[in-house]
Amino acid sequence: MPIQETVRVQLNFPLDRVKEPVIWHLAHDYRLKFSIRYASIDPKFGGFTVLDLTGDRDDINAGLTWAQQQGVEISSLGVNGANEWVI
């Protein structure tokens, strides 16, 4: 059984991607569990979301690669609870 790990990432949404269900796709298409730690989204300006994503390493990598292909910028903020409150 693959080992589950947790990563903290910041997803930066350009204006044209704010209304897209990116987090839903990460959960349903890539089998990732998520916890929203912080979010600031405005459908007129864009925004960002800080998430903890938990899942198999391959699923995390595939999901984040997909999100980048959708125009979402990804910033890594920590792994397995490290950097607990970094934003």
PDB file with SEQRES, HELIX, SHEET and CRYST1 records, atoms N, CA, C and O in Angstrom:
SEQRES   1 A   87  MET PRO ILE GLN GLU THR VAL ARG VAL GLN LEU ASN PHE          
SEQRES   2 A   87  PRO LEU ASP ARG VAL LYS GLU PRO VAL ILE TRP HIS LEU          
SEQRES   3 A   87  ALA HIS ASP TYR ARG LEU LYS PHE SER ILE ARG TYR ALA          
SEQRES   4 A   87  SER ILE ASP PRO LYS PHE GLY GLY PHE THR VAL LEU ASP          
SEQRES   5 A   87  LEU THR GLY ASP ARG ASP ASP ILE ASN ALA GLY LEU THR          
SEQRES   6 A   87  TRP ALA GLN GLN GLN GLY VAL GLU ILE SER SER LEU GLY          
SEQRES   7 A   87  VAL ASN GLY ALA ASN GLU TRP VAL ILE                          
HELIX    1 AA1 LEU A   15  ARG A   17  5                                   3    
HELIX    2 AA2 VAL A   22  ASP A   29  1                                   8    
HELIX    3 AA3 ARG A   57  GLN A   69  1                                  13    
SHEET    1 AA1 4 LYS A  33  ASP A  42  0                                        
SHEET    2 AA1 4 GLY A  46  ASP A  56 -1                                        
SHEET    3 AA1 4 GLN A   4  PHE A  13 -1                                        
SHEET    4 AA1 4 GLU A  73  VAL A  79 -1                                        
CRYST1    1.000    1.000    1.000  90.00  90.00  90.00 P 1           1          
ATOM      1  N   MET A   1       0.850  -1.186   0.000  1.00  0.00           N  
ATOM      2  CA  MET A   1       0.000   0.000   0.000  1.00  0.00           C  
ATOM      3  C   MET A   1       0.887   1.237   0.000  1.00  0.00           C  
ATOM      4  O   MET A   1       1.785   1.343   0.835  1.00  0.00           O  
ATOM      5  N   PRO A   2       0.657   2.178  -0.919  1.00  0.00           N  
ATOM      6  CA  PRO A   2       1.473   3.399  -0.970  1.00  0.00           C  
ATOM      7  C   PRO A   2       1.318   4.230   0.302  1.00  0.00           C  
ATOM      8  O   PRO A   2       0.265   4.240   0.939  1.00  0.00           O  
ATOM      9  N   ILE A   3       2.377   4.912   0.642  1.00  0.00           N  
ATOM     10  CA  ILE A   3       2.384   5.758   1.826  1.00  0.00           C  
ATOM     11  C   ILE A   3       1.709   7.087   1.506  1.00  0.00           C  
ATOM     12  O   ILE A   3       2.005   7.720   0.493  1.00  0.00           O  
ATOM     13  N   GLN A   4       0.805   7.495   2.379  1.00  0.00           N  
ATOM     14  CA  GLN A   4       0.135   8.786   2.235  1.00  0.00           C  
ATOM     15  C   GLN A   4       1.062   9.879   2.776  1.00  0.00           C  
ATOM     16  O   GLN A   4       1.715   9.699   3.804  1.00  0.00           O  
ATOM     17  N   GLU A   5       1.110  10.997   2.079  1.00  0.00           N  
ATOM     18  CA  GLU A   5       1.857  12.131   2.600  1.00  0.00           C  
ATOM     19  C   GLU A   5       1.020  13.382   2.419  1.00  0.00           C  
ATOM     20  O   GLU A   5       0.056  13.404   1.654  1.00  0.00           O  
ATOM     21  N   THR A   6       1.406  14.414   3.136  1.00  0.00           N  
ATOM     22  CA  THR A   6       0.690  15.687   3.094  1.00  0.00           C  
ATOM     23  C   THR A   6       1.650  16.782   2.673  1.00  0.00           C  
ATOM     24  O   THR A   6       2.767  16.878   3.182  1.00  0.00           O  
ATOM     25  N   VAL A   7       1.204  17.603   1.739  1.00  0.00           N  
ATOM     26  CA  VAL A   7       1.982  18.768   1.324  1.00  0.00           C  
ATOM     27  C   VAL A   7       1.108  20.000   1.462  1.00  0.00           C  
ATOM     28  O   VAL A   7      -0.106  19.941   1.268  1.00  0.00           O  
ATOM     29  N   ARG A   8       1.732  21.104   1.797  1.00  0.00           N  
ATOM     30  CA  ARG A   8       1.029  22.394   1.834  1.00  0.00           C  
ATOM     31  C   ARG A   8       1.447  23.171   0.607  1.00  0.00           C  
ATOM     32  O   ARG A   8       2.636  23.366   0.354  1.00  0.00           O  
ATOM     33  N   VAL A   9       0.467  23.611  -0.146  1.00  0.00           N  
ATOM     34  CA  VAL A   9       0.721  24.362  -1.374  1.00  0.00           C  
ATOM     35  C   VAL A   9      -0.166  25.599  -1.411  1.00  0.00           C  
ATOM     36  O   VAL A   9      -1.231  25.657  -0.796  1.00  0.00           O  
ATOM     37  N   GLN A  10       0.311  26.564  -2.142  1.00  0.00           N  
ATOM     38  CA  GLN A  10      -0.497  27.741  -2.439  1.00  0.00           C  
ATOM     39  C   GLN A  10      -0.846  27.682  -3.915  1.00  0.00           C  
ATOM     40  O   GLN A  10       0.040  27.587  -4.765  1.00  0.00           O  
ATOM     41  N   LEU A  11      -2.135  27.739  -4.220  1.00  0.00           N  
ATOM     42  CA  LEU A  11      -2.610  27.775  -5.598  1.00  0.00           C  
ATOM     43  C   LEU A  11      -2.967  29.218  -5.922  1.00  0.00           C  
ATOM     44  O   LEU A  11      -3.849  29.799  -5.290  1.00  0.00           O  
ATOM     45  N   ASN A  12      -2.288  29.796  -6.900  1.00  0.00           N  
ATOM     46  CA  ASN A  12      -2.551  31.168  -7.317  1.00  0.00           C  
ATOM     47  C   ASN A  12      -3.396  31.139  -8.582  1.00  0.00           C  
ATOM     48  O   ASN A  12      -2.963  30.643  -9.623  1.00  0.00           O  
ATOM     49  N   PHE A  13      -4.603  31.676  -8.479  1.00  0.00           N  
ATOM     50  CA  PHE A  13      -5.562  31.635  -9.562  1.00  0.00           C  
ATOM     51  C   PHE A  13      -5.584  32.941 -10.333  1.00  0.00           C  
ATOM     52  O   PHE A  13      -5.882  33.992  -9.766  1.00  0.00           O  
ATOM     53  N   PRO A  14      -5.269  32.885 -11.631  1.00  0.00           N  
ATOM     54  CA  PRO A  14      -5.456  34.083 -12.446  1.00  0.00           C  
ATOM     55  C   PRO A  14      -6.963  34.329 -12.611  1.00  0.00           C  
ATOM     56  O   PRO A  14      -7.775  33.431 -12.388  1.00  0.00           O  
ATOM     57  N   LEU A  15      -7.311  35.522 -12.992  1.00  0.00           N  
ATOM     58  CA  LEU A  15      -8.712  35.916 -13.101  1.00  0.00           C  
ATOM     59  C   LEU A  15      -9.545  34.936 -13.918  1.00  0.00           C  
ATOM     60  O   LEU A  15     -10.682  34.640 -13.549  1.00  0.00           O  
ATOM     61  N   ASP A  16      -9.004  34.431 -15.012  1.00  0.00           N  
ATOM     62  CA  ASP A  16      -9.795  33.548 -15.873  1.00  0.00           C  
ATOM     63  C   ASP A  16      -9.952  32.129 -15.324  1.00  0.00           C  
ATOM     64  O   ASP A  16     -10.622  31.310 -15.953  1.00  0.00           O  
ATOM     65  N   ARG A  17      -9.358  31.815 -14.175  1.00  0.00           N  
ATOM     66  CA  ARG A  17      -9.458  30.475 -13.585  1.00  0.00           C  
ATOM     67  C   ARG A  17     -10.172  30.458 -12.236  1.00  0.00           C  
ATOM     68  O   ARG A  17     -10.372  29.388 -11.661  1.00  0.00           O  
ATOM     69  N   VAL A  18     -10.559  31.627 -11.722  1.00  0.00           N  
ATOM     70  CA  VAL A  18     -11.150  31.701 -10.385  1.00  0.00           C  
ATOM     71  C   VAL A  18     -12.431  30.876 -10.269  1.00  0.00           C  
ATOM     72  O   VAL A  18     -12.685  30.280  -9.223  1.00  0.00           O  
ATOM     73  N   LYS A  19     -13.224  30.835 -11.309  1.00  0.00           N  
ATOM     74  CA  LYS A  19     -14.513  30.146 -11.241  1.00  0.00           C  
ATOM     75  C   LYS A  19     -14.430  28.665 -11.621  1.00  0.00           C  
ATOM     76  O   LYS A  19     -15.448  27.973 -11.613  1.00  0.00           O  
ATOM     77  N   GLU A  20     -13.251  28.175 -11.949  1.00  0.00           N  
ATOM     78  CA  GLU A  20     -13.070  26.773 -12.322  1.00  0.00           C  
ATOM     79  C   GLU A  20     -12.988  25.897 -11.067  1.00  0.00           C  
ATOM     80  O   GLU A  20     -12.428  26.330 -10.060  1.00  0.00           O  
ATOM     81  N   PRO A  21     -13.531  24.678 -11.105  1.00  0.00           N  
ATOM     82  CA  PRO A  21     -13.528  23.782  -9.932  1.00  0.00           C  
ATOM     83  C   PRO A  21     -12.209  23.010  -9.778  1.00  0.00           C  
ATOM     84  O   PRO A  21     -12.204  21.779  -9.780  1.00  0.00           O  
ATOM     85  N   VAL A  22     -11.114  23.727  -9.647  1.00  0.00           N  
ATOM     86  CA  VAL A  22      -9.792  23.099  -9.593  1.00  0.00           C  
ATOM     87  C   VAL A  22      -9.658  22.182  -8.380  1.00  0.00           C  
ATOM     88  O   VAL A  22      -9.196  21.049  -8.516  1.00  0.00           O  
ATOM     89  N   ILE A  23     -10.050  22.645  -7.212  1.00  0.00           N  
ATOM     90  CA  ILE A  23      -9.899  21.839  -5.997  1.00  0.00           C  
ATOM     91  C   ILE A  23     -10.805  20.603  -6.076  1.00  0.00           C  
ATOM     92  O   ILE A  23     -10.410  19.526  -5.628  1.00  0.00           O  
ATOM     93  N   TRP A  24     -11.980  20.736  -6.621  1.00  0.00           N  
ATOM     94  CA  TRP A  24     -12.872  19.598  -6.813  1.00  0.00           C  
ATOM     95  C   TRP A  24     -12.193  18.537  -7.674  1.00  0.00           C  
ATOM     96  O   TRP A  24     -12.235  17.351  -7.348  1.00  0.00           O  
ATOM     97  N   HIS A  25     -11.569  18.960  -8.770  1.00  0.00           N  
ATOM     98  CA  HIS A  25     -10.878  18.009  -9.643  1.00  0.00           C  
ATOM     99  C   HIS A  25      -9.712  17.331  -8.918  1.00  0.00           C  
ATOM    100  O   HIS A  25      -9.486  16.134  -9.099  1.00  0.00           O  
ATOM    101  N   LEU A  26      -8.976  18.082  -8.102  1.00  0.00           N  
ATOM    102  CA  LEU A  26      -7.876  17.475  -7.349  1.00  0.00           C  
ATOM    103  C   LEU A  26      -8.396  16.369  -6.431  1.00  0.00           C  
ATOM    104  O   LEU A  26      -7.770  15.317  -6.295  1.00  0.00           O  
ATOM    105  N   ALA A  27      -9.544  16.616  -5.806  1.00  0.00           N  
ATOM    106  CA  ALA A  27     -10.111  15.626  -4.885  1.00  0.00           C  
ATOM    107  C   ALA A  27     -10.704  14.429  -5.626  1.00  0.00           C  
ATOM    108  O   ALA A  27     -10.485  13.285  -5.229  1.00  0.00           O  
ATOM    109  N   HIS A  28     -11.444  14.683  -6.686  1.00  0.00           N  
ATOM    110  CA  HIS A  28     -12.174  13.606  -7.339  1.00  0.00           C  
ATOM    111  C   HIS A  28     -11.377  12.879  -8.426  1.00  0.00           C  
ATOM    112  O   HIS A  28     -11.471  11.658  -8.548  1.00  0.00           O  
ATOM    113  N   ASP A  29     -10.613  13.604  -9.198  1.00  0.00           N  
ATOM    114  CA  ASP A  29      -9.867  12.973 -10.288  1.00  0.00           C  
ATOM    115  C   ASP A  29      -8.527  12.391  -9.833  1.00  0.00           C  
ATOM    116  O   ASP A  29      -8.022  11.441 -10.431  1.00  0.00           O  
ATOM    117  N   TYR A  30      -7.952  12.970  -8.765  1.00  0.00           N  
ATOM    118  CA  TYR A  30      -6.619  12.541  -8.308  1.00  0.00           C  
ATOM    119  C   TYR A  30      -6.652  11.945  -6.903  1.00  0.00           C  
ATOM    120  O   TYR A  30      -5.600  11.686  -6.318  1.00  0.00           O  
ATOM    121  N   ARG A  31      -7.835  11.728  -6.361  1.00  0.00           N  
ATOM    122  CA  ARG A  31      -8.016  11.052  -5.065  1.00  0.00           C  
ATOM    123  C   ARG A  31      -7.285  11.743  -3.915  1.00  0.00           C  
ATOM    124  O   ARG A  31      -6.780  11.071  -3.015  1.00  0.00           O  
ATOM    125  N   LEU A  32      -7.222  13.065  -3.933  1.00  0.00           N  
ATOM    126  CA  LEU A  32      -6.531  13.804  -2.885  1.00  0.00           C  
ATOM    127  C   LEU A  32      -7.525  14.314  -1.856  1.00  0.00           C  
ATOM    128  O   LEU A  32      -8.611  14.782  -2.199  1.00  0.00           O  
ATOM    129  N   LYS A  33      -7.141  14.218  -0.596  1.00  0.00           N  
ATOM    130  CA  LYS A  33      -7.912  14.838   0.482  1.00  0.00           C  
ATOM    131  C   LYS A  33      -7.333  16.234   0.662  1.00  0.00           C  
ATOM    132  O   LYS A  33      -6.128  16.436   0.508  1.00  0.00           O  
ATOM    133  N   PHE A  34      -8.177  17.184   0.983  1.00  0.00           N  
ATOM    134  CA  PHE A  34      -7.663  18.544   1.141  1.00  0.00           C  
ATOM    135  C   PHE A  34      -8.242  19.209   2.373  1.00  0.00           C  
ATOM    136  O   PHE A  34      -9.339  18.888   2.831  1.00  0.00           O  
ATOM    137  N   SER A  35      -7.476  20.138   2.888  1.00  0.00           N  
ATOM    138  CA  SER A  35      -7.909  21.017   3.959  1.00  0.00           C  
ATOM    139  C   SER A  35      -7.528  22.430   3.533  1.00  0.00           C  
ATOM    140  O   SER A  35      -6.354  22.724   3.307  1.00  0.00           O  
ATOM    141  N   ILE A  36      -8.520  23.293   3.427  1.00  0.00           N  
ATOM    142  CA  ILE A  36      -8.250  24.688   3.057  1.00  0.00           C  
ATOM    143  C   ILE A  36      -7.780  25.411   4.295  1.00  0.00           C  
ATOM    144  O   ILE A  36      -8.517  25.516   5.276  1.00  0.00           O  
ATOM    145  N   ARG A  37      -6.552  25.912   4.258  1.00  0.00           N  
ATOM    146  CA  ARG A  37      -5.955  26.602   5.399  1.00  0.00           C  
ATOM    147  C   ARG A  37      -6.211  28.110   5.355  1.00  0.00           C  
ATOM    148  O   ARG A  37      -6.351  28.765   6.388  1.00  0.00           O  
ATOM    149  N   TYR A  38      -6.269  28.637   4.137  1.00  0.00           N  
ATOM    150  CA  TYR A  38      -6.497  30.070   3.960  1.00  0.00           C  
ATOM    151  C   TYR A  38      -6.886  30.290   2.509  1.00  0.00           C  
ATOM    152  O   TYR A  38      -6.399  29.594   1.618  1.00  0.00           O  
ATOM    153  N   ALA A  39      -7.756  31.250   2.272  1.00  0.00           N  
ATOM    154  CA  ALA A  39      -8.129  31.557   0.894  1.00  0.00           C  
ATOM    155  C   ALA A  39      -8.513  33.021   0.769  1.00  0.00           C  
ATOM    156  O   ALA A  39      -9.093  33.618   1.675  1.00  0.00           O  
ATOM    157  N   SER A  40      -8.174  33.571  -0.369  1.00  0.00           N  
ATOM    158  CA  SER A  40      -8.588  34.917  -0.725  1.00  0.00           C  
ATOM    159  C   SER A  40      -8.869  34.898  -2.223  1.00  0.00           C  
ATOM    160  O   SER A  40      -7.956  34.985  -3.044  1.00  0.00           O  
ATOM    161  N   ILE A  41     -10.144  34.785  -2.559  1.00  0.00           N  
ATOM    162  CA  ILE A  41     -10.551  34.657  -3.951  1.00  0.00           C  
ATOM    163  C   ILE A  41     -11.545  35.763  -4.267  1.00  0.00           C  
ATOM    164  O   ILE A  41     -12.478  36.004  -3.501  1.00  0.00           O  
ATOM    165  N   ASP A  42     -11.348  36.426  -5.381  1.00  0.00           N  
ATOM    166  CA  ASP A  42     -12.273  37.446  -5.853  1.00  0.00           C  
ATOM    167  C   ASP A  42     -12.517  37.212  -7.341  1.00  0.00           C  
ATOM    168  O   ASP A  42     -11.571  37.234  -8.128  1.00  0.00           O  
ATOM    169  N   PRO A  43     -13.775  36.988  -7.739  1.00  0.00           N  
ATOM    170  CA  PRO A  43     -14.047  36.688  -9.148  1.00  0.00           C  
ATOM    171  C   PRO A  43     -13.746  37.844 -10.098  1.00  0.00           C  
ATOM    172  O   PRO A  43     -13.819  37.678 -11.315  1.00  0.00           O  
ATOM    173  N   LYS A  44     -13.410  39.007  -9.554  1.00  0.00           N  
ATOM    174  CA  LYS A  44     -13.064  40.150 -10.408  1.00  0.00           C  
ATOM    175  C   LYS A  44     -11.559  40.369 -10.509  1.00  0.00           C  
ATOM    176  O   LYS A  44     -11.089  41.064 -11.410  1.00  0.00           O  
ATOM    177  N   PHE A  45     -10.794  39.770  -9.575  1.00  0.00           N  
ATOM    178  CA  PHE A  45      -9.350  40.048  -9.536  1.00  0.00           C  
ATOM    179  C   PHE A  45      -8.461  38.811  -9.547  1.00  0.00           C  
ATOM    180  O   PHE A  45      -7.273  38.922  -9.848  1.00  0.00           O  
ATOM    181  N   GLY A  46      -8.998  37.633  -9.229  1.00  0.00           N  
ATOM    182  CA  GLY A  46      -8.179  36.448  -9.066  1.00  0.00           C  
ATOM    183  C   GLY A  46      -7.975  36.183  -7.590  1.00  0.00           C  
ATOM    184  O   GLY A  46      -8.716  36.711  -6.760  1.00  0.00           O  
ATOM    185  N   GLY A  47      -6.995  35.385  -7.249  1.00  0.00           N  
ATOM    186  CA  GLY A  47      -6.747  35.133  -5.842  1.00  0.00           C  
ATOM    187  C   GLY A  47      -5.878  33.923  -5.620  1.00  0.00           C  
ATOM    188  O   GLY A  47      -5.218  33.430  -6.536  1.00  0.00           O  
ATOM    189  N   PHE A  48      -5.886  33.443  -4.370  1.00  0.00           N  
ATOM    190  CA  PHE A  48      -5.075  32.275  -4.025  1.00  0.00           C  
ATOM    191  C   PHE A  48      -5.746  31.480  -2.918  1.00  0.00           C  
ATOM    192  O   PHE A  48      -6.599  31.989  -2.191  1.00  0.00           O  
ATOM    193  N   THR A  49      -5.342  30.222  -2.806  1.00  0.00           N  
ATOM    194  CA  THR A  49      -5.805  29.321  -1.762  1.00  0.00           C  
ATOM    195  C   THR A  49      -4.600  28.550  -1.238  1.00  0.00           C  
ATOM    196  O   THR A  49      -3.787  28.053  -2.017  1.00  0.00           O  
ATOM    197  N   VAL A  50      -4.491  28.453   0.081  1.00  0.00           N  
ATOM    198  CA  VAL A  50      -3.465  27.620   0.703  1.00  0.00           C  
ATOM    199  C   VAL A  50      -4.150  26.340   1.158  1.00  0.00           C  
ATOM    200  O   VAL A  50      -5.106  26.371   1.933  1.00  0.00           O  
ATOM    201  N   LEU A  51      -3.644  25.211   0.661  1.00  0.00           N  
ATOM    202  CA  LEU A  51      -4.239  23.904   0.937  1.00  0.00           C  
ATOM    203  C   LEU A  51      -3.222  22.946   1.525  1.00  0.00           C  
ATOM    204  O   LEU A  51      -2.035  23.010   1.207  1.00  0.00           O  
ATOM    205  N   ASP A  52      -3.698  22.055   2.387  1.00  0.00           N  
ATOM    206  CA  ASP A  52      -2.958  20.841   2.704  1.00  0.00           C  
ATOM    207  C   ASP A  52      -3.569  19.768   1.817  1.00  0.00           C  
ATOM    208  O   ASP A  52      -4.778  19.543   1.861  1.00  0.00           O  
ATOM    209  N   LEU A  53      -2.749  19.106   1.015  1.00  0.00           N  
ATOM    210  CA  LEU A  53      -3.199  18.010   0.168  1.00  0.00           C  
ATOM    211  C   LEU A  53      -2.589  16.714   0.686  1.00  0.00           C  
ATOM    212  O   LEU A  53      -1.382  16.639   0.917  1.00  0.00           O  
ATOM    213  N   THR A  54      -3.422  15.695   0.869  1.00  0.00           N  
ATOM    214  CA  THR A  54      -2.962  14.404   1.353  1.00  0.00           C  
ATOM    215  C   THR A  54      -3.319  13.332   0.336  1.00  0.00           C  
ATOM    216  O   THR A  54      -4.441  13.273  -0.166  1.00  0.00           O  
ATOM    217  N   GLY A  55      -2.339  12.486   0.045  1.00  0.00           N  
ATOM    218  CA  GLY A  55      -2.553  11.388  -0.883  1.00  0.00           C  
ATOM    219  C   GLY A  55      -1.238  10.724  -1.218  1.00  0.00           C  
ATOM    220  O   GLY A  55      -0.204  11.032  -0.624  1.00  0.00           O  
ATOM    221  N   ASP A  56      -1.279   9.811  -2.172  1.00  0.00           N  
ATOM    222  CA  ASP A  56      -0.065   9.165  -2.649  1.00  0.00           C  
ATOM    223  C   ASP A  56       0.780  10.194  -3.387  1.00  0.00           C  
ATOM    224  O   ASP A  56       0.244  11.082  -4.050  1.00  0.00           O  
ATOM    225  N   ARG A  57       2.084  10.079  -3.275  1.00  0.00           N  
ATOM    226  CA  ARG A  57       2.997  11.035  -3.910  1.00  0.00           C  
ATOM    227  C   ARG A  57       2.714  11.169  -5.411  1.00  0.00           C  
ATOM    228  O   ARG A  57       2.688  12.281  -5.938  1.00  0.00           O  
ATOM    229  N   ASP A  58       2.505  10.057  -6.090  1.00  0.00           N  
ATOM    230  CA  ASP A  58       2.248  10.109  -7.532  1.00  0.00           C  
ATOM    231  C   ASP A  58       0.959  10.860  -7.839  1.00  0.00           C  
ATOM    232  O   ASP A  58       0.897  11.614  -8.810  1.00  0.00           O  
ATOM    233  N   ASP A  59      -0.081  10.659  -7.010  1.00  0.00           N  
ATOM    234  CA  ASP A  59      -1.346  11.366  -7.223  1.00  0.00           C  
ATOM    235  C   ASP A  59      -1.186  12.863  -6.953  1.00  0.00           C  
ATOM    236  O   ASP A  59      -1.742  13.688  -7.677  1.00  0.00           O  
ATOM    237  N   ILE A  60      -0.430  13.209  -5.919  1.00  0.00           N  
ATOM    238  CA  ILE A  60      -0.182  14.628  -5.623  1.00  0.00           C  
ATOM    239  C   ILE A  60       0.547  15.275  -6.799  1.00  0.00           C  
ATOM    240  O   ILE A  60       0.148  16.336  -7.279  1.00  0.00           O  
ATOM    241  N   ASN A  61       1.615  14.629  -7.257  1.00  0.00           N  
ATOM    242  CA  ASN A  61       2.380  15.188  -8.377  1.00  0.00           C  
ATOM    243  C   ASN A  61       1.535  15.315  -9.632  1.00  0.00           C  
ATOM    244  O   ASN A  61       1.598  16.332 -10.322  1.00  0.00           O  
ATOM    245  N   ALA A  62       0.742  14.287  -9.935  1.00  0.00           N  
ATOM    246  CA  ALA A  62      -0.099  14.320 -11.133  1.00  0.00           C  
ATOM    247  C   ALA A  62      -1.163  15.414 -11.018  1.00  0.00           C  
ATOM    248  O   ALA A  62      -1.423  16.133 -11.983  1.00  0.00           O  
ATOM    249  N   GLY A  63      -1.770  15.538  -9.848  1.00  0.00           N  
ATOM    250  CA  GLY A  63      -2.797  16.565  -9.651  1.00  0.00           C  
ATOM    251  C   GLY A  63      -2.244  17.975  -9.772  1.00  0.00           C  
ATOM    252  O   GLY A  63      -2.866  18.837 -10.393  1.00  0.00           O  
ATOM    253  N   LEU A  64      -1.082  18.214  -9.184  1.00  0.00           N  
ATOM    254  CA  LEU A  64      -0.486  19.549  -9.251  1.00  0.00           C  
ATOM    255  C   LEU A  64       0.005  19.862 -10.659  1.00  0.00           C  
ATOM    256  O   LEU A  64      -0.063  21.010 -11.097  1.00  0.00           O  
ATOM    257  N   THR A  65       0.493  18.862 -11.366  1.00  0.00           N  
ATOM    258  CA  THR A  65       0.880  19.062 -12.761  1.00  0.00           C  
ATOM    259  C   THR A  65      -0.340  19.435 -13.588  1.00  0.00           C  
ATOM    260  O   THR A  65      -0.276  20.346 -14.414  1.00  0.00           O  
ATOM    261  N   TRP A  66      -1.442  18.743 -13.373  1.00  0.00           N  
ATOM    262  CA  TRP A  66      -2.688  19.062 -14.083  1.00  0.00           C  
ATOM    263  C   TRP A  66      -3.114  20.503 -13.788  1.00  0.00           C  
ATOM    264  O   TRP A  66      -3.471  21.248 -14.700  1.00  0.00           O  
ATOM    265  N   ALA A  67      -3.073  20.892 -12.497  1.00  0.00           N  
ATOM    266  CA  ALA A  67      -3.485  22.255 -12.122  1.00  0.00           C  
ATOM    267  C   ALA A  67      -2.618  23.299 -12.828  1.00  0.00           C  
ATOM    268  O   ALA A  67      -3.132  24.312 -13.300  1.00  0.00           O  
ATOM    269  N   GLN A  68      -1.315  23.058 -12.901  1.00  0.00           N  
ATOM    270  CA  GLN A  68      -0.435  23.982 -13.615  1.00  0.00           C  
ATOM    271  C   GLN A  68      -0.800  24.069 -15.088  1.00  0.00           C  
ATOM    272  O   GLN A  68      -0.743  25.146 -15.681  1.00  0.00           O  
ATOM    273  N   GLN A  69      -1.171  22.956 -15.676  1.00  0.00           N  
ATOM    274  CA  GLN A  69      -1.573  22.951 -17.082  1.00  0.00           C  
ATOM    275  C   GLN A  69      -2.864  23.739 -17.296  1.00  0.00           C  
ATOM    276  O   GLN A  69      -3.150  24.185 -18.406  1.00  0.00           O  
ATOM    277  N   GLN A  70      -3.641  23.907 -16.222  1.00  0.00           N  
ATOM    278  CA  GLN A  70      -4.875  24.687 -16.298  1.00  0.00           C  
ATOM    279  C   GLN A  70      -4.633  26.176 -16.066  1.00  0.00           C  
ATOM    280  O   GLN A  70      -5.580  26.963 -16.071  1.00  0.00           O  
ATOM    281  N   GLY A  71      -3.368  26.572 -15.863  1.00  0.00           N  
ATOM    282  CA  GLY A  71      -3.039  27.974 -15.672  1.00  0.00           C  
ATOM    283  C   GLY A  71      -2.935  28.414 -14.227  1.00  0.00           C  
ATOM    284  O   GLY A  71      -2.815  29.607 -13.949  1.00  0.00           O  
ATOM    285  N   VAL A  72      -2.981  27.456 -13.296  1.00  0.00           N  
ATOM    286  CA  VAL A  72      -2.857  27.772 -11.870  1.00  0.00           C  
ATOM    287  C   VAL A  72      -1.388  27.687 -11.492  1.00  0.00           C  
ATOM    288  O   VAL A  72      -0.727  26.686 -11.767  1.00  0.00           O  
ATOM    289  N   GLU A  73      -0.878  28.738 -10.861  1.00  0.00           N  
ATOM    290  CA  GLU A  73       0.511  28.750 -10.396  1.00  0.00           C  
ATOM    291  C   GLU A  73       0.577  28.078  -9.030  1.00  0.00           C  
ATOM    292  O   GLU A  73      -0.248  28.354  -8.159  1.00  0.00           O  
ATOM    293  N   ILE A  74       1.556  27.196  -8.841  1.00  0.00           N  
ATOM    294  CA  ILE A  74       1.697  26.408  -7.611  1.00  0.00           C  
ATOM    295  C   ILE A  74       2.956  26.835  -6.865  1.00  0.00           C  
ATOM    296  O   ILE A  74       4.037  26.930  -7.447  1.00  0.00           O  
ATOM    297  N   SER A  75       2.799  27.093  -5.553  1.00  0.00           N  
ATOM    298  CA  SER A  75       3.943  27.356  -4.683  1.00  0.00           C  
ATOM    299  C   SER A  75       3.918  26.331  -3.565  1.00  0.00           C  
ATOM    300  O   SER A  75       2.892  26.173  -2.902  1.00  0.00           O  
ATOM    301  N   SER A  76       5.022  25.627  -3.338  1.00  0.00           N  
ATOM    302  CA  SER A  76       5.121  24.653  -2.258  1.00  0.00           C  
ATOM    303  C   SER A  76       5.437  25.376  -0.957  1.00  0.00           C  
ATOM    304  O   SER A  76       6.307  26.246  -0.917  1.00  0.00           O  
ATOM    305  N   LEU A  77       4.721  25.008   0.112  1.00  0.00           N  
ATOM    306  CA  LEU A  77       4.924  25.680   1.389  1.00  0.00           C  
ATOM    307  C   LEU A  77       5.381  24.754   2.503  1.00  0.00           C  
ATOM    308  O   LEU A  77       5.765  25.236   3.568  1.00  0.00           O  
ATOM    309  N   GLY A  78       5.355  23.447   2.300  1.00  0.00           N  
ATOM    310  CA  GLY A  78       5.808  22.552   3.360  1.00  0.00           C  
ATOM    311  C   GLY A  78       5.337  21.133   3.128  1.00  0.00           C  
ATOM    312  O   GLY A  78       4.442  20.890   2.319  1.00  0.00           O  
ATOM    313  N   VAL A  79       5.941  20.200   3.839  1.00  0.00           N  
ATOM    314  CA  VAL A  79       5.612  18.787   3.705  1.00  0.00           C  
ATOM    315  C   VAL A  79       5.366  18.197   5.082  1.00  0.00           C  
ATOM    316  O   VAL A  79       6.113  18.460   6.024  1.00  0.00           O  
ATOM    317  N   ASN A  80       4.301  17.389   5.193  1.00  0.00           N  
ATOM    318  CA  ASN A  80       3.979  16.637   6.413  1.00  0.00           C  
ATOM    319  C   ASN A  80       4.000  17.484   7.679  1.00  0.00           C  
ATOM    320  O   ASN A  80       4.612  17.105   8.678  1.00  0.00           O  
ATOM    321  N   GLY A  81       3.329  18.629   7.631  1.00  0.00           N  
ATOM    322  CA  GLY A  81       3.176  19.480   8.818  1.00  0.00           C  
ATOM    323  C   GLY A  81       4.289  20.483   9.036  1.00  0.00           C  
ATOM    324  O   GLY A  81       4.187  21.319   9.934  1.00  0.00           O  
ATOM    325  N   ALA A  82       5.364  20.428   8.234  1.00  0.00           N  
ATOM    326  CA  ALA A  82       6.435  21.416   8.384  1.00  0.00           C  
ATOM    327  C   ALA A  82       5.913  22.783   7.931  1.00  0.00           C  
ATOM    328  O   ALA A  82       5.010  22.862   7.099  1.00  0.00           O  
ATOM    329  N   ASN A  83       6.467  23.821   8.465  1.00  0.00           N  
ATOM    330  CA  ASN A  83       6.057  25.197   8.136  1.00  0.00           C  
ATOM    331  C   ASN A  83       4.554  25.387   8.341  1.00  0.00           C  
ATOM    332  O   ASN A  83       3.853  25.865   7.450  1.00  0.00           O  
ATOM    333  N   GLU A  84       4.078  25.014   9.499  1.00  0.00           N  
ATOM    334  CA  GLU A  84       2.652  24.952   9.801  1.00  0.00           C  
ATOM    335  C   GLU A  84       1.884  26.224   9.414  1.00  0.00           C  
ATOM    336  O   GLU A  84       0.785  26.119   8.870  1.00  0.00           O  
ATOM    337  N   TRP A  85       2.416  27.395   9.669  1.00  0.00           N  
ATOM    338  CA  TRP A  85       1.647  28.609   9.406  1.00  0.00           C  
ATOM    339  C   TRP A  85       2.283  29.502   8.357  1.00  0.00           C  
ATOM    340  O   TRP A  85       1.997  30.699   8.315  1.00  0.00           O  
ATOM    341  N   VAL A  86       3.117  28.960   7.530  1.00  0.00           N  
ATOM    342  CA  VAL A  86       3.729  29.748   6.461  1.00  0.00           C  
ATOM    343  C   VAL A  86       2.669  30.065   5.415  1.00  0.00           C  
ATOM    344  O   VAL A  86       1.947  29.176   4.965  1.00  0.00           O  
ATOM    345  N   ILE A  87       2.579  31.319   5.036  1.00  0.00           N  
ATOM    346  CA  ILE A  87       1.697  31.735   3.943  1.00  0.00           C  
ATOM    347  C   ILE A  87       2.448  32.698   3.069  1.00  0.00           C  
ATOM    348  O   ILE A  87       1.905  33.186   2.078  1.00  0.00           O  
TER     349      ILE A  87                                                      
END                                                                             
